[in-house]
Amino acid sequence: MGKVGIKDVAGAADVSVSTVSHVLNGTAPISAEVRERVLNAANALGYLAQRRTKAAISVLRTVLLAVPTDALPLSDNNLYSWSLLSALTRECERRAIRIVPFEVDKPTLSGSVIVEAAQAAEADGILLLNDDRSELLREIARSKIPAVLMNGEDHEMQVDSVTPGNRFAARHATNWLIGQGHRTILHMTWEGRSTIRRRLDGFLEAFRVNGIPASHARIALSDGFLPQLGEQAMLAWLDANSGLDGVTAIFCAADNLALGVMEALTRRGISMPGDVSVVGFDGVALGEFTNPPLTTVAVPLHHMGVSALNLLEMRIVNAMMSPPAHRLELGCRLIVRKSVRSLA
């Protein structure tokens, strides 16, 4: 189908062209029934998406993408960031937005360096991945350049941000395990950023709302999210507790950790899901190919970049109103595979 115009919408909704114009631009009172008919027709024909894309192209021309160096290369351990960035790149190509990549060294980089890079590139906005240090975000906010933090939390709400609903998703997954009859569950995590701590918050909250004693919510800390670190942490926990110690399910704060946990369990002759169930978090592709296939919480990685661009666009369009910072959390979904056994 070719380009859809306002006449096509009018014909599909059986109204005049002027009525469609009034509905879409809010320039005259229109009955709820007619308004709904016009919007449904415009949406079905793809006119709303077409109109919005056209506006985005005119507003956003160049975006500075500030990315940690370790997030760029594709590897089995980096599928989360790589998938997010790949989807963002495709969306920018679709909207004809130029991306200026800027690698950031987290221990030494200041927000002023990112601001200077954005100014040099004549960028309309800044997209920042993962790095949510307060001072860095303050410096970016003071520059008045529209900015969106992806996969991070701005605790002072200085800039817009988009992140998975980590706490709610972790609570949902843990609540589902409890519904499957599991009562003593181990959460394998690491001392990560606040986004990872939200997953621990959701895990613990599920026990509270289900009235299960806190002693049944076990916690094990890995030195990081890499599979080999998860394997080491799981082996150490098994040694310290002389086995599973009543744990019937393990909820990992990342799929990478789950891969290591499953390797450790296999080394110790502990079957999955016969002896213990395992759940991951992130939804990266490798979980489909584990043995058994990994039940996981899928993060909407392909939507995060799109949402960040939309927030940037909204910030630019409404700049004169100086709206407060927005924090957008995206819903995650549980993918049930064969690594969990029901005890109910």
GUKOL-498834 format. One record per atom (N, C-alpha, C): residue in three letters; x, y, z. Coordinates in steps of 0.02 Angstrom, whole numbers, padded with zeros to 5 digits, always signed. Layout:
BEGIN
ALAXYZ/...
***
This chain:
BEGIN
MET+00042-00060+00000/MET+00000+00000+00000/MET+00044+00062+00000/GLY+00025+00113-00041/GLY+00065+00174-00044/GLY+00052+00219+00015/LYS+00075+00280+00007/LYS+00068+00329+00061/LYS-00005+00345+00073/VAL-00024+00343+00137/VAL-00094+00356+00156/VAL-00103+00430+00169/GLY-00158+00458+00144/GLY-00172+00528+00155/GLY-00236+00538+00195/ILE-00249+00601+00210/ILE-00307+00618+00252/ILE-00372+00600+00217/LYS-00372+00602+00149/LYS-00432+00583+00112/LYS-00448+00509+00121/ASP-00395+00468+00125/ASP-00406+00397+00136/ASP-00438+00384+00203/VAL-00415+00421+00254/VAL-00443+00413+00321/VAL-00516+00435+00321/ALA-00531+00491+00288/ALA-00600+00516+00285/ALA-00645+00465+00252/GLY-00621+00435+00197/GLY-00662+00385+00163/GLY-00674+00324+00206/ALA-00622+00300+00241/ALA-00630+00240+00283/ALA-00676+00253+00342/ALA-00675+00315+00368/ALA-00717+00332+00426/ALA-00785+00359+00406/ASP-00795+00369+00341/ASP-00858+00396+00315/ASP-00874+00464+00345/VAL-00824+00508+00344/VAL-00833+00577+00368/VAL-00799+00623+00318/SER-00805+00687+00328/SER-00773+00736+00284/SER-00699+00743+00301/VAL-00661+00770+00254/VAL-00590+00783+00265/VAL-00581+00833+00323/SER-00625+00883+00326/SER-00619+00933+00379/SER-00631+00902+00448/THR-00676+00853+00451/THR-00688+00819+00515/THR-00626+00780+00538/VAL-00593+00746+00492/VAL-00531+00710+00508/VAL-00480+00760+00534/SER-00474+00817+00500/SER-00425+00868+00521/SER-00440+00892+00591/HIS-00503+00905+00606/HIS-00522+00929+00673/HIS-00506+00877+00726/VAL-00520+00813+00711/VAL-00506+00760+00760/VAL-00432+00755+00774/LEU-00391+00755+00721/LEU-00319+00744+00730/LEU-00284+00804+00760/ASN-00312+00863+00749/ASN-00278+00924+00773/ASN-00312+00956+00833/GLY-00370+00928+00853/GLY-00405+00954+00911/GLY-00429+01025+00902/THR-00451+01042+00841/THR-00469+01112+00827/THR-00544+01125+00830/ALA-00584+01075+00845/ALA-00657+01085+00851/ALA-00686+01027+00892/PRO-00742+01040+00927/PRO-00774+00986+00965/PRO-00806+00935+00918/ILE-00789+00871+00930/ILE-00815+00816+00889/ILE-00844+00764+00936/SER-00899+00733+00917/SER-00930+00684+00961/SER-00883+00625+00973/ALA-00891+00592+01029/ALA-00848+00536+01048/ALA-00853+00480+00996/GLU-00913+00469+00970/GLU-00922+00414+00922/GLU-00885+00428+00858/VAL-00889+00490+00832/VAL-00855+00507+00770/VAL-00780+00508+00781/ARG-00759+00536+00837/ARG-00687+00539+00852/ARG-00656+00469+00854/GLU-00691+00423+00887/GLU-00666+00355+00891/GLU-00663+00323+00822/ARG-00713+00336+00780/ARG-00715+00307+00713/ARG-00657+00333+00671/VAL-00642+00397+00677/VAL-00587+00427+00639/VAL-00520+00399+00662/LEU-00510+00396+00728/LEU-00447+00372+00754/LEU-00435+00298+00737/ASN-00489+00259+00740/ASN-00482+00188+00723/ASN-00463+00180+00649/ALA-00493+00220+00606/ALA-00477+00216+00535/ALA-00406+00239+00522/ALA-00386+00293+00554/ALA-00318+00320+00545/ALA-00266+00270+00570/ASN-00282+00237+00623/ASN-00235+00187+00651/ASN-00232+00125+00607/ALA-00289+00101+00585/ALA-00291+00041+00543/ALA-00255+00051+00476/LEU-00259+00111+00450/LEU-00227+00126+00385/LEU-00153+00142+00393/GLY-00130+00149+00455/GLY-00060+00166+00467/GLY-00045+00240+00463/TYR-00098+00281+00459/TYR-00088+00353+00451/TYR-00058+00385+00514/LEU-00079+00361+00573/LEU-00053+00390+00635/LEU+00022+00376+00642/ALA+00042+00315+00627/ALA+00114+00299+00631/ALA+00153+00339+00579/GLN+00124+00346+00519/GLN+00156+00383+00465/GLN+00165+00457+00485/ARG+00113+00485+00514/ARG+00115+00555+00535/ARG+00165+00566+00591/ARG+00167+00520+00638/ARG+00213+00526+00694/ARG+00285+00520+00671/THR+00299+00473+00626/THR+00366+00464+00600/THR+00389+00527+00564/LYS+00345+00557+00526/LYS+00363+00618+00490/LYS+00382+00673+00538/ALA+00345+00678+00593/ALA+00360+00729+00644/ALA+00427+00715+00677/ALA+00440+00650+00691/ALA+00503+00632+00724/ALA+00563+00649+00681/ILE+00557+00638+00616/ILE+00612+00652+00571/ILE+00628+00726+00571/SER+00576+00768+00573/SER+00588+00840+00571/SER+00616+00866+00636/VAL+00602+00832+00692/VAL+00624+00856+00757/VAL+00694+00829+00774/LEU+00704+00766+00764/LEU+00768+00734+00780/LEU+00808+00721+00716/ARG+00865+00754+00713/ARG+00909+00745+00655/ARG+00973+00709+00674/THR+01003+00729+00731/THR+01066+00701+00753/THR+01062+00687+00828/VAL+01083+00627+00847/VAL+01082+00607+00918/VAL+01152+00583+00937/LEU+01177+00608+00994/LEU+01239+00581+01021/LEU+01223+00520+01064/LEU+01255+00464+01049/LEU+01243+00402+01086/LEU+01305+00389+01130/ALA+01298+00401+01195/ALA+01353+00390+01242/ALA+01347+00320+01270/VAL+01396+00278+01253/VAL+01393+00207+01268/VAL+01457+00183+01302/PRO+01452+00145+01357/PRO+01512+00115+01386/PRO+01548+00072+01334/THR+01613+00074+01335/THR+01652+00037+01285/THR+01636-00037+01285/ASP+01623-00066+01343/ASP+01611-00138+01345/ASP+01542-00158+01321/ALA+01500-00108+01304/ALA+01432-00124+01280/ALA+01430-00132+01204/LEU+01483-00112+01170/LEU+01482-00110+01097/LEU+01495-00176+01062/PRO+01547-00214+01081/PRO+01562-00274+01042/PRO+01510-00329+01055/LEU+01495-00367+01003/LEU+01449-00423+01011/LEU+01486-00484+01039/SER+01459-00510+01093/SER+01486-00571+01123/SER+01430-00607+01159/ASP+01442-00669+01178/ASP+01391-00707+01214/ASP+01374-00674+01281/ASN+01420-00637+01310/ASN+01409-00606+01375/ASN+01380-00536+01369/ASN+01370-00511+01308/ASN+01350-00442+01299/ASN+01286-00437+01257/LEU+01247-00489+01255/LEU+01188-00490+01212/LEU+01136-00439+01234/TYR+01133-00424+01298/TYR+01083-00376+01324/TYR+01093-00307+01292/SER+01153-00278+01303/SER+01166-00211+01277/SER+01168-00211+01201/TRP+01197-00263+01172/TRP+01203-00266+01100/TRP+01134-00269+01066/SER+01089-00307+01095/SER+01021-00312+01067/SER+00985-00245+01071/LEU+00993-00211+01128/LEU+00963-00145+01137/LEU+00989-00096+01085/LEU+01055-00094+01077/LEU+01086-00046+01031/LEU+01070-00062+00958/SER+01066-00126+00942/SER+01050-00145+00873/SER+00980-00122+00854/ALA+00932-00130+00900/ALA+00863-00108+00888/ALA+00860-00032+00882/LEU+00898+00002+00924/LEU+00900+00076+00922/LEU+00928+00099+00855/THR+00981+00067+00832/THR+01012+00086+00768/THR+00963+00077+00710/ARG+00927+00022+00710/ARG+00878+00010+00657/ARG+00823+00063+00657/GLU+00801+00082+00716/GLU+00749+00133+00721/GLU+00774+00201+00697/CYS+00836+00217+00713/CYS+00864+00281+00690/CYS+00871+00281+00614/GLU+00889+00225+00586/GLU+00893+00220+00513/GLU+00823+00229+00482/ARG+00773+00200+00513/ARG+00705+00206+00488/ARG+00682+00279+00490/ARG+00701+00315+00543/ARG+00679+00384+00550/ARG+00728+00434+00519/ALA+00780+00409+00488/ALA+00831+00452+00457/ALA+00864+00497+00510/ILE+00878+00469+00568/ILE+00914+00504+00621/ILE+00987+00483+00620/ARG+01032+00531+00620/ARG+01103+00515+00620/ARG+01126+00503+00692/ILE+01160+00447+00702/ILE+01188+00430+00768/ILE+01262+00447+00769/VAL+01283+00484+00820/VAL+01354+00497+00830/VAL+01375+00457+00891/PRO+01409+00399+00882/PRO+01428+00358+00940/PRO+01485+00392+00979/PHE+01481+00386+01044/PHE+01533+00415+01087/PHE+01546+00366+01143/GLU+01604+00334+01141/GLU+01622+00284+01192/GLU+01641+00319+01257/VAL+01616+00293+01312/VAL+01628+00325+01377/VAL+01665+00276+01423/ASP+01712+00304+01459/ASP+01752+00267+01508/ASP+01723+00284+01576/LYS+01683+00240+01605/LYS+01643+00258+01664/LYS+01683+00282+01724/PRO+01740+00254+01740/PRO+01775+00277+01801/PRO+01800+00349+01797/THR+01813+00374+01737/THR+01844+00440+01732/THR+01802+00493+01697/LEU+01751+00472+01661/LEU+01714+00519+01619/LEU+01669+00564+01659/SER+01667+00628+01641/SER+01621+00675+01672/SER+01566+00693+01623/GLY+01511+00718+01649/GLY+01456+00737+01606/GLY+01474+00793+01559/SER+01519+00837+01580/SER+01539+00893+01537/SER+01571+00869+01473/VAL+01607+00813+01476/VAL+01639+00786+01416/VAL+01585+00763+01366/ILE+01533+00732+01391/ILE+01478+00710+01348/ILE+01443+00771+01318/VAL+01432+00821+01359/VAL+01400+00883+01335/VAL+01441+00915+01280/GLU+01506+00920+01290/GLU+01550+00950+01239/GLU+01547+00910+01174/ALA+01546+00844+01179/ALA+01542+00802+01120/ALA+01475+00813+01083/ALA+01421+00821+01121/ALA+01355+00833+01091/ALA+01354+00901+01056/GLN+01384+00950+01087/GLN+01386+01017+01057/GLN+01428+01016+00993/ALA+01485+00981+00995/ALA+01528+00977+00936/ALA+01493+00943+00878/ALA+01451+00893+00894/ALA+01415+00856+00842/ALA+01351+00892+00821/GLU+01335+00948+00854/GLU+01273+00984+00841/GLU+01213+00937+00849/ALA+01216+00897+00902/ALA+01164+00847+00916/ALA+01101+00880+00944/ASP+01044+00854+00923/ASP+00980+00878+00950/ASP+00967+00849+01020/GLY+01000+00794+01035/GLY+00989+00763+01100/GLY+01043+00712+01116/ILE+01041+00688+01177/ILE+01090+00639+01201/ILE+01053+00577+01225/LEU+01077+00519+01203/LEU+01055+00456+01232/LEU+01114+00426+01270/LEU+01102+00410+01333/LEU+01154+00384+01377/LEU+01134+00314+01399/LEU+01179+00266+01389/LEU+01164+00197+01407/LEU+01198+00177+01473/ASN+01159+00153+01520/ASN+01183+00120+01582/ASN+01211+00167+01635/ASP+01249+00217+01617/ASP+01286+00256+01667/ASP+01240+00306+01701/ASP+01220+00290+01763/ASP+01172+00333+01799/ASP+01202+00366+01861/ARG+01266+00383+01857/ARG+01297+00420+01913/ARG+01266+00489+01918/SER+01248+00509+01979/SER+01210+00570+01990/SER+01247+00632+01966/GLU+01312+00638+01980/GLU+01349+00697+01959/GLU+01351+00703+01884/LEU+01362+00648+01850/LEU+01363+00648+01777/LEU+01296+00672+01749/LEU+01241+00647+01777/LEU+01175+00667+01754/LEU+01161+00740+01770/ARG+01186+00764+01827/ARG+01177+00835+01844/ARG+01209+00880+01791/GLU+01270+00862+01770/GLU+01305+00903+01721/GLU+01269+00903+01654/ILE+01242+00845+01635/ILE+01205+00842+01572/ILE+01141+00883+01578/ALA+01106+00878+01635/ALA+01044+00916+01645/ALA+01057+00991+01643/ARG+01113+01013+01672/ARG+01128+01085+01673/ARG+01141+01113+01604/SER+01161+01070+01556/SER+01176+01093+01489/SER+01112+01112+01450/LYS+01054+01088+01474/LYS+00990+01100+01441/LYS+00983+01063+01374/ILE+01031+01020+01358/ILE+01024+00978+01298/ILE+00977+00921+01316/PRO+00924+00910+01278/PRO+00879+00855+01293/PRO+00918+00789+01298/ALA+00903+00750+01349/ALA+00940+00688+01360/ALA+00894+00635+01388/VAL+00909+00572+01371/VAL+00871+00515+01398/VAL+00921+00462+01420/LEU+00913+00439+01481/LEU+00953+00384+01508/LEU+00918+00318+01493/MET+00953+00272+01460/MET+00925+00207+01445/MET+00954+00154+01492/ASN+00910+00112+01519/ASN+00931+00057+01563/ASN+00968+00083+01624/GLY+00941+00135+01654/GLY+00970+00162+01715/GLY+00918+00202+01753/GLU+00934+00222+01814/GLU+00887+00260+01856/GLU+00919+00325+01878/ASP+00885+00379+01865/ASP+00907+00445+01889/ASP+00869+00458+01954/HIS+00903+00448+02010/HIS+00870+00453+02075/HIS+00848+00524+02091/GLU+00878+00573+02060/GLU+00860+00643+02071/GLU+00811+00669+02018/MET+00792+00626+01971/MET+00744+00643+01918/MET+00764+00708+01883/GLN+00827+00710+01859/GLN+00851+00768+01823/GLN+00841+00763+01748/VAL+00846+00701+01722/VAL+00836+00690+01650/VAL+00785+00634+01641/ASP+00759+00630+01581/ASP+00712+00576+01565/ASP+00749+00509+01564/SER+00713+00456+01580/SER+00744+00390+01580/SER+00694+00337+01559/VAL+00720+00283+01530/VAL+00679+00226+01511/VAL+00716+00163+01534/THR+00680+00120+01567/THR+00711+00061+01596/THR+00659+00005+01601/PRO+00680-00058+01604/PRO+00631-00111+01616/PRO+00600-00103+01685/GLY+00540-00129+01693/GLY+00508-00129+01759/GLY+00538-00184+01801/ASN+00600-00175+01822/ASN+00639-00228+01855/ASN+00606-00255+01918/ARG+00584-00211+01962/ARG+00556-00234+02025/ARG+00490-00273+02014/PHE+00447-00245+01972/PHE+00383-00278+01960/PHE+00393-00345+01925/ALA+00440-00347+01878/ALA+00452-00409+01841/ALA+00481-00463+01886/ALA+00527-00444+01930/ALA+00556-00492+01977/ALA+00504-00517+02026/ARG+00462-00472+02049/ARG+00408-00493+02094/ARG+00361-00541+02058/HIS+00344-00526+01995/HIS+00300-00571+01957/HIS+00330-00640+01949/ALA+00394-00643+01931/ALA+00427-00708+01920/ALA+00430-00748+01985/THR+00448-00714+02040/THR+00451-00748+02105/THR+00382-00771+02127/ASN+00333-00728+02116/ASN+00264-00746+02134/ASN+00240-00806+02094/TRP+00262-00809+02031/TRP+00244-00867+01989/TRP+00277-00930+02016/LEU+00340-00926+02037/LEU+00374-00984+02067/LEU+00337-01007+02130/ILE+00317-00959+02170/ILE+00280-00976+02231/ILE+00214-01011+02212/GLY+00182-00986+02159/GLY+00121-01017+02135/GLY+00132-01088+02110/GLN+00194-01103+02089/GLN+00211-01170+02067/GLN+00228-01216+02126/GLY+00221-01190+02186/GLY+00232-01231+02245/GLY+00300-01222+02278/HIS+00343-01179+02252/HIS+00409-01169+02281/HIS+00405-01120+02340/ARG+00436-01137+02394/ARG+00433-01095+02454/ARG+00502-01071+02477/THR+00553-01110+02465/THR+00621-01090+02483/THR+00659-01079+02417/ILE+00672-01015+02403/ILE+00700-00996+02338/ILE+00765-00956+02349/LEU+00814-00972+02310/LEU+00878-00936+02313/LEU+00881-00884+02257/HIS+00899-00822+02275/HIS+00909-00770+02225/HIS+00984-00760+02215/MET+01008-00776+02155/MET+01078-00766+02138/MET+01085-00698+02104/THR+01124-00652+02134/THR+01130-00585+02108/THR+01201-00560+02118/TRP+01213-00497+02106/TRP+01279-00467+02118/TRP+01269-00394+02138/GLU+01322-00364+02164/GLU+01318-00294+02187/GLU+01321-00249+02126/GLY+01267-00246+02088/GLY+01264-00205+02028/GLY+01234-00137+02041/ARG+01213-00104+01986/ARG+01182-00039+01992/ARG+01111-00046+02020/SER+01078+00010+02028/SER+01012+00010+02059/SER+00962-00032+02019/THR+00972-00036+01953/THR+00926-00077+01913/THR+00928-00150+01935/ILE+00986-00174+01955/ILE+00992-00243+01979/ILE+00964-00250+02049/ARG+00974-00199+02090/ARG+00947-00201+02158/ARG+00871-00202+02157/ARG+00841-00172+02106/ARG+00768-00173+02101/ARG+00743-00245+02092/ARG+00783-00287+02060/ARG+00763-00357+02050/ARG+00764-00393+02117/LEU+00812-00377+02159/LEU+00813-00405+02227/LEU+00753-00380+02267/ASP+00736-00316+02259/ASP+00678-00288+02294/ASP+00615-00326+02276/GLY+00606-00339+02211/GLY+00546-00374+02189/GLY+00544-00445+02214/PHE+00602-00478+02216/PHE+00607-00547+02242/PHE+00584-00549+02315/LEU+00610-00504+02356/LEU+00592-00504+02427/LEU+00519-00484+02438/GLU+00495-00439+02396/GLU+00426-00416+02403/GLU+00376-00472+02391/ALA+00393-00517+02345/ALA+00348-00573+02331/ALA+00338-00617+02393/PHE+00390-00626+02432/PHE+00383-00665+02494/PHE+00338-00630+02544/ARG+00346-00564+02549/ARG+00305-00525+02596/ARG+00231-00529+02579/VAL+00216-00518+02514/VAL+00145-00516+02495/VAL+00113-00585+02499/ASN+00153-00638+02496/ASN+00126-00706+02502/ASN+00128-00733+02573/GLY+00153-00692+02619/GLY+00154-00713+02689/GLY+00203-00769+02704/ILE+00255-00774+02664/ILE+00306-00826+02674/ILE+00364-00796+02715/PRO+00386-00830+02768/PRO+00440-00802+02810/PRO+00501-00782+02770/ALA+00533-00727+02790/ALA+00591-00701+02754/ALA+00648-00752+02752/SER+00650-00797+02801/SER+00704-00847+02803/SER+00702-00894+02743/HIS+00646-00897+02708/HIS+00640-00940+02649/HIS+00667-00905+02586/ALA+00680-00840+02591/ALA+00708-00802+02535/ALA+00784-00799+02544/ARG+00819-00843+02511/ARG+00892-00847+02518/ARG+00925-00801+02466/ILE+00983-00775+02481/ILE+01018-00730+02436/ILE+01091-00752+02431/ALA+01116-00757+02369/ALA+01186-00773+02357/ALA+01215-00719+02312/LEU+01275-00696+02328/LEU+01307-00643+02290/LEU+01365-00669+02248/SER+01363-00653+02184/SER+01418-00668+02139/SER+01462-00605+02134/ASP+01523-00613+02110/ASP+01568-00556+02101/ASP+01553-00517+02038/GLY+01504-00538+02000/GLY+01485-00504+01939/GLY+01433-00544+01902/PHE+01416-00522+01841/PHE+01362-00554+01804/PHE+01386-00606+01754/LEU+01451-00614+01745/LEU+01476-00661+01695/LEU+01462-00733+01716/PRO+01450-00778+01669/PRO+01433-00847+01685/PRO+01483-00881+01731/GLN+01548-00871+01718/GLN+01598-00904+01760/GLN+01596-00880+01832/LEU+01576-00817+01842/LEU+01569-00792+01910/LEU+01507-00821+01944/GLY+01454-00829+01905/GLY+01395-00862+01932/GLY+01408-00934+01950/GLU+01448-00968+01909/GLU+01466-01037+01924/GLU+01506-01041+01989/GLN+01555-00998+01997/GLN+01595-00997+02058/GLN+01552-00984+02120/ALA+01507-00935+02114/ALA+01464-00918+02171/ALA+01418-00975+02189/MET+01391-01010+02139/MET+01346-01065+02153/MET+01383-01123+02185/LEU+01443-01138+02161/LEU+01482-01192+02191/LEU+01499-01175+02264/ALA+01517-01112+02276/ALA+01534-01091+02344/ALA+01473-01097+02390/TRP+01414-01078+02364/TRP+01353-01081+02404/TRP+01336-01154+02420/LEU+01342-01197+02371/LEU+01328-01268+02383/LEU+01375-01297+02435/ASP+01438-01278+02433/ASP+01486-01302+02482/ASP+01469-01276+02551/ALA+01452-01212+02555/ALA+01439-01182+02621/ALA+01375-01209+02653/ASN+01329-01233+02612/ASN+01265-01257+02638/ASN+01256-01333+02632/SER+01312-01367+02616/SER+01310-01441+02609/SER+01256-01464+02561/GLY+01250-01429+02505/GLY+01200-01447+02455/GLY+01148-01392+02449/LEU+01089-01411+02426/LEU+01037-01361+02413/LEU+01004-01335+02477/ASP+01009-01372+02532/ASP+00983-01349+02597/ASP+00909-01328+02592/GLY+00869-01369+02558/GLY+00798-01356+02555/GLY+00776-01311+02498/VAL+00822-01280+02463/VAL+00805-01236+02406/VAL+00778-01278+02349/THR+00720-01259+02324/THR+00690-01296+02267/THR+00691-01256+02202/ALA+00708-01192+02207/ALA+00711-01151+02146/ALA+00764-01097+02155/ILE+00796-01079+02100/ILE+00847-01026+02100/ILE+00827-00974+02048/PHE+00818-00912+02071/PHE+00799-00857+02028/PHE+00861-00813+02018/CYS+00887-00810+01958/CYS+00948-00773+01943/CYS+00932-00704+01917/ALA+00972-00654+01937/ALA+00960-00585+01918/ALA+00980-00570+01846/ALA+01009-00619+01812/ALA+01026-00611+01741/ALA+01033-00680+01710/ASP+01019-00684+01646/ASP+01027-00748+01611/ASP+01099-00771+01612/ASN+01147-00725+01608/ASN+01217-00744+01611/ASN+01233-00781+01676/LEU+01206-00755+01731/LEU+01216-00789+01795/LEU+01184-00858+01794/ALA+01125-00862+01764/ALA+01089-00926+01761/ALA+01130-00978+01723/LEU+01164-00957+01670/LEU+01206-01003+01632/LEU+01261-01033+01677/GLY+01292-00990+01718/GLY+01343-01014+01763/GLY+01315-01058+01818/VAL+01257-01039+01844/VAL+01225-01079+01896/VAL+01208-01149+01870/MET+01183-01152+01809/MET+01165-01217+01780/MET+01227-01261+01770/GLU+01282-01229+01751/GLU+01345-01266+01743/GLU+01368-01295+01810/ALA+01362-01254+01864/ALA+01383-01277+01930/ALA+01339-01335+01954/LEU+01274-01329+01942/LEU+01229-01383+01964/LEU+01244-01448+01926/THR+01258-01441+01862/THR+01275-01500+01822/THR+01339-01533+01848/ARG+01388-01493+01865/ARG+01451-01519+01891/ARG+01442-01557+01956/ARG+01393-01536+01996/ARG+01380-01569+02059/ARG+01329-01625+02054/GLY+01306-01640+01994/GLY+01259-01694+01985/GLY+01189-01678+02008/ILE+01172-01614+02010/ILE+01106-01592+02031/ILE+01064-01581+01968/SER+01009-01617+01962/SER+00970-01614+01901/SER+00922-01554+01901/MET+00908-01531+01840/MET+00861-01475+01829/MET+00810-01497+01778/PRO+00746-01491+01793/PRO+00718-01462+01853/PRO+00702-01514+01907/GLY+00726-01575+01899/GLY+00708-01628+01946/GLY+00725-01611+02017/ASP+00788-01591+02030/ASP+00809-01574+02098/ASP+00797-01501+02115/VAL+00805-01457+02065/VAL+00797-01386+02078/VAL+00778-01352+02013/SER+00734-01302+02017/SER+00713-01263+01959/SER+00757-01201+01953/VAL+00764-01176+01892/VAL+00806-01117+01880/VAL+00768-01068+01835/VAL+00771-01003+01854/VAL+00741-00950+01815/VAL+00792-00895+01805/GLY+00794-00866+01745/GLY+00840-00812+01731/GLY+00804-00745+01724/PHE+00840-00696+01700/PHE+00812-00629+01690/PHE+00851-00595+01633/ASP+00816-00571+01583/ASP+00841-00532+01526/ASP+00810-00557+01462/GLY+00806-00625+01454/GLY+00775-00652+01394/GLY+00820-00651+01333/VAL+00886-00658+01343/VAL+00931-00661+01286/VAL+00925-00729+01252/ALA+00946-00731+01190/ALA+00933-00790+01148/ALA+00963-00855+01174/LEU+01019-00850+01211/LEU+01053-00911+01232/LEU+01010-00955+01277/GLY+00962-00926+01312/GLY+00919-00965+01356/GLY+00879-01018+01321/GLU+00868-01009+01256/GLU+00830-01058+01218/GLU+00870-01123+01208/PHE+00936-01118+01213/PHE+00978-01174+01194/PHE+01012-01208+01253/THR+00995-01188+01314/THR+01024-01222+01372/THR+00989-01289+01381/ASN+01016-01330+01425/ASN+00987-01395+01439/ASN+00975-01401+01514/PRO+00912-01396+01535/PRO+00851-01384+01496/PRO+00845-01312+01474/PRO+00801-01297+01425/PRO+00790-01228+01404/PRO+00769-01185+01463/LEU+00797-01125+01467/LEU+00791-01083+01527/LEU+00726-01042+01528/THR+00688-01050+01581/THR+00633-01005+01595/THR+00662-00938+01615/THR+00636-00883+01588/THR+00667-00818+01601/THR+00617-00762+01598/VAL+00637-00705+01624/VAL+00598-00643+01617/VAL+00627-00604+01558/ALA+00586-00594+01507/ALA+00610-00561+01446/ALA+00601-00486+01452/VAL+00657-00450+01444/VAL+00657-00377+01445/VAL+00643-00353+01374/PRO+00601-00302+01365/PRO+00584-00277+01297/PRO+00641-00236+01267/LEU+00697-00268+01254/LEU+00757-00233+01230/LEU+00744-00198+01164/HIS+00702-00227+01121/HIS+00691-00197+01056/HIS+00646-00135+01059/HIS+00617-00122+01117/HIS+00573-00064+01124/HIS+00606-00008+01164/MET+00661-00022+01198/MET+00690+00028+01242/MET+00717+00088+01202/GLY+00753+00074+01148/GLY+00779+00128+01108/GLY+00725+00170+01075/VAL+00673+00136+01050/VAL+00617+00172+01020/VAL+00585+00219+01072/SER+00575+00193+01132/SER+00545+00233+01185/SER+00590+00292+01203/ALA+00655+00281+01203/ALA+00702+00335+01219/ALA+00698+00390+01166/LEU+00695+00371+01103/LEU+00688+00421+01049/LEU+00623+00460+01056/ASN+00569+00425+01074/ASN+00505+00459+01083/ASN+00508+00509+01141/LEU+00543+00491+01194/LEU+00551+00538+01250/LEU+00591+00599+01229/LEU+00644+00587+01190/LEU+00684+00643+01165/LEU+00642+00690+01122/GLU+00603+00660+01079/GLU+00560+00699+01035/GLU+00511+00741+01076/MET+00480+00710+01125/MET+00431+00745+01167/MET+00465+00802+01205/ARG+00526+00790+01229/ARG+00562+00841+01266/ARG+00577+00902+01222/ILE+00596+00889+01159/ILE+00612+00944+01113/ILE+00549+00983+01094/VAL+00495+00947+01078/VAL+00433+00980+01057/VAL+00405+01023+01113/ASN+00410+00999+01175/ASN+00381+01035+01233/ASN+00432+01076+01272/ALA+00487+01094+01240/ALA+00541+01128+01276/ALA+00518+01193+01309/MET+00474+01229+01276/MET+00452+01294+01304/MET+00413+01285+01369/MET+00384+01226+01380/MET+00345+01214+01440/MET+00388+01191+01498/SER+00451+01173+01485/SER+00497+01148+01536/SER+00464+01093+01578/PRO+00441+01040+01547/PRO+00406+00987+01585/PRO+00454+00951+01631/PRO+00428+00922+01686/PRO+00470+00884+01731/PRO+00497+00821+01697/ALA+00549+00793+01726/ALA+00579+00733+01698/ALA+00529+00674+01701/HIS+00531+00633+01650/HIS+00489+00574+01647/HIS+00531+00512+01661/ARG+00503+00466+01699/ARG+00535+00400+01709/ARG+00487+00348+01680/LEU+00508+00317+01626/LEU+00466+00268+01592/LEU+00492+00198+01606/GLU+00448+00155+01634/GLU+00465+00086+01646/GLU+00426+00042+01598/LEU+00461-00003+01565/LEU+00430-00047+01515/LEU+00415-00115+01546/GLY+00357-00141+01529/GLY+00337-00206+01555/GLY+00379-00263+01527/CYS+00394-00311+01569/CYS+00430-00371+01549/CYS+00381-00430+01550/ARG+00400-00485+01518/ARG+00355-00543+01518/ARG+00394-00607+01536/LEU+00360-00652+01568/LEU+00389-00715+01588/LEU+00384-00765+01531/ILE+00441-00794+01511/ILE+00441-00847+01460/ILE+00453-00913+01496/VAL+00403-00956+01495/VAL+00407-01019+01531/VAL+00434-01073+01484/ARG+00490-01102+01504/ARG+00519-01157+01467/ARG+00524-01218+01513/LYS+00574-01260+01505/LYS+00574-01324+01540/LYS+00621-01327+01601/SER+00645-01269+01624/SER+00692-01271+01680/SER+00657-01265+01748/VAL+00591-01265+01748/VAL+00552-01260+01810/VAL+00504-01318+01816/ARG+00504-01347+01876/ARG+00457-01402+01890/ARG+00406-01378+01941/SER+00343-01393+01927/SER+00290-01374+01974/SER+00287-01422+02033/LEU+00283-01393+02093/LEU+00276-01434+02154/LEU+00206-01429+02182/ALA+00164-01390+02148/ALA+00096-01379+02173/ALA+00052-01440+02162/
***
